[in-house]
Amino acid sequence: MMKEPMSESLNPSTVPAPAGPYSQAIVVTGPGKWLHISGQIGVGADGATAEGIVQQTTLAWQNLVAVLAAAGMTVDHLVKVTTFLVDASHLSAVGPVRTRFLGSARPASTLVIVKELAKKEWLVEVEAVAFSAS
């Protein structure tokens, strides 16, 4: 008989605490392990919002990588990344940061331009799904 998938909340102390009733990620284990990462923003574990699009994007990706690491994964496990950006003119600044963090990994990706995020000072948000066969 196949083992039923199990899920658990993941809120590593290396990223900011959730701003509401949600988890930074959900780990699903069964045949393989799925990790669904909530939108990561340019806010440090100390709650401070980074200044500027490059700094916010860098911190959002650092947070995403920290959540991956807390689940025993790396960017090579990413299967889907969605980026939400409040200003299309920031795309040229966001791309190089994303490329630096992804290296040679090429997950399926979507970029969405939105009017605003949950807080006015947030300029970018990155959510992702990762999978590990082990």
C-alpha positions as CSV (number, residue, x, y, z in Angstrom):
1,M,0.0,0.0,0.0
2,M,1.3,3.5,-0.9
3,K,2.1,5.8,2.0
4,E,-0.2,8.8,2.2
5,P,1.5,12.1,1.6
6,M,2.2,14.1,4.8
7,S,2.6,17.9,5.0
8,E,4.2,20.1,7.6
9,S,4.6,23.8,8.0
10,L,8.1,25.2,7.6
11,N,8.9,28.6,9.2
12,P,12.7,28.9,9.5
13,S,14.1,31.5,11.9
14,T,16.4,32.7,9.1
15,V,13.6,34.5,7.3
16,P,10.9,36.9,8.6
17,A,8.0,35.4,10.5
18,P,4.8,35.1,8.5
19,A,2.8,38.4,8.4
20,G,-0.4,36.5,8.9
21,P,-2.0,33.1,9.3
22,Y,0.1,31.2,6.8
23,S,3.4,29.3,6.6
24,Q,6.6,30.4,4.8
25,A,6.5,27.0,3.1
26,I,4.7,23.6,3.2
27,V,6.8,20.4,2.9
28,V,4.9,17.5,1.4
29,T,6.5,14.1,1.8
30,G,5.4,10.8,0.2
31,P,7.0,9.4,-2.9
32,G,9.3,12.3,-3.1
33,K,9.2,15.6,-1.3
34,W,7.3,18.7,-2.5
35,L,8.0,22.2,-1.1
36,H,5.6,25.0,-1.7
37,I,7.2,28.3,-0.7
38,S,5.1,31.3,0.1
39,G,6.0,34.6,-1.5
40,Q,9.3,35.9,-0.2
41,I,9.9,39.6,0.0
42,G,12.7,42.0,0.6
43,V,12.4,41.9,4.4
44,G,15.1,40.5,6.7
45,A,14.5,38.1,9.6
46,D,14.7,41.2,11.8
47,G,11.6,42.6,10.0
48,A,13.5,45.5,8.3
49,T,12.5,46.2,4.6
50,A,15.5,46.6,2.3
51,E,15.8,49.8,0.3
52,G,15.5,49.8,-3.5
53,I,14.6,47.1,-6.0
54,V,18.1,45.4,-6.2
55,Q,18.4,45.1,-2.5
56,Q,14.8,43.9,-2.1
57,T,15.2,41.4,-4.8
58,T,18.4,40.1,-3.4
59,L,16.9,39.7,0.1
60,A,13.8,38.0,-1.3
61,W,16.0,35.5,-3.1
62,Q,18.2,35.0,0.0
63,N,15.0,34.3,2.0
64,L,13.9,31.8,-0.7
65,V,17.2,30.0,-0.6
66,A,17.1,29.9,3.2
67,V,13.7,28.2,3.1
68,L,15.0,25.7,0.5
69,A,18.0,25.0,2.8
70,A,15.7,24.5,5.8
71,A,14.0,21.8,3.8
72,G,17.3,20.2,2.7
73,M,17.0,21.6,-0.8
74,T,18.8,24.0,-3.2
75,V,17.8,26.0,-6.2
76,D,18.4,22.9,-8.3
77,H,15.2,21.5,-6.8
78,L,13.0,24.4,-8.0
79,V,10.4,23.4,-10.5
80,K,8.4,26.6,-10.6
81,V,9.1,30.3,-9.7
82,T,6.6,33.1,-9.8
83,T,7.8,36.7,-9.5
84,F,5.5,39.6,-8.7
85,L,6.8,43.0,-9.6
86,V,5.1,46.4,-8.9
87,D,6.9,48.3,-11.7
88,A,7.8,46.8,-15.1
89,S,10.7,49.2,-15.4
90,H,12.4,47.2,-12.6
91,L,12.6,44.1,-14.7
92,S,16.2,45.0,-15.9
93,A,17.3,45.2,-12.2
94,V,15.5,42.0,-11.1
95,G,16.7,39.7,-13.9
96,P,20.5,39.8,-13.0
97,V,19.8,39.1,-9.3
98,R,17.5,36.2,-10.2
99,T,20.2,34.8,-12.6
100,R,22.9,35.1,-9.9
101,F,20.8,33.0,-7.5
102,L,19.6,30.5,-10.0
103,G,23.0,29.8,-11.6
104,S,22.4,27.1,-14.2
105,A,19.0,26.1,-12.8
106,R,16.1,26.8,-15.2
107,P,12.7,26.2,-13.4
108,A,9.5,27.0,-15.1
109,S,8.8,30.7,-14.4
110,T,6.2,33.4,-14.5
111,L,6.5,37.1,-14.1
112,V,3.4,39.1,-13.1
113,I,3.3,42.9,-13.0
114,V,0.9,44.0,-10.2
115,K,-0.5,47.3,-9.0
116,E,0.9,46.7,-5.5
117,L,1.9,44.1,-3.0
118,A,0.5,43.6,0.5
119,K,2.5,46.6,1.8
120,K,3.3,49.7,-0.2
121,E,7.0,49.5,0.4
122,W,7.4,46.0,-1.0
123,L,8.5,46.2,-4.6
124,V,9.0,42.5,-5.5
125,E,7.8,39.1,-4.2
126,V,9.0,35.6,-5.3
127,E,7.2,32.4,-4.6
128,A,8.3,28.9,-5.7
129,V,7.6,25.2,-5.8
130,A,10.5,22.7,-5.4
131,F,10.7,18.9,-5.6
132,S,13.2,16.4,-4.3
133,A,12.9,12.7,-5.2
134,S,14.5,11.8,-1.8
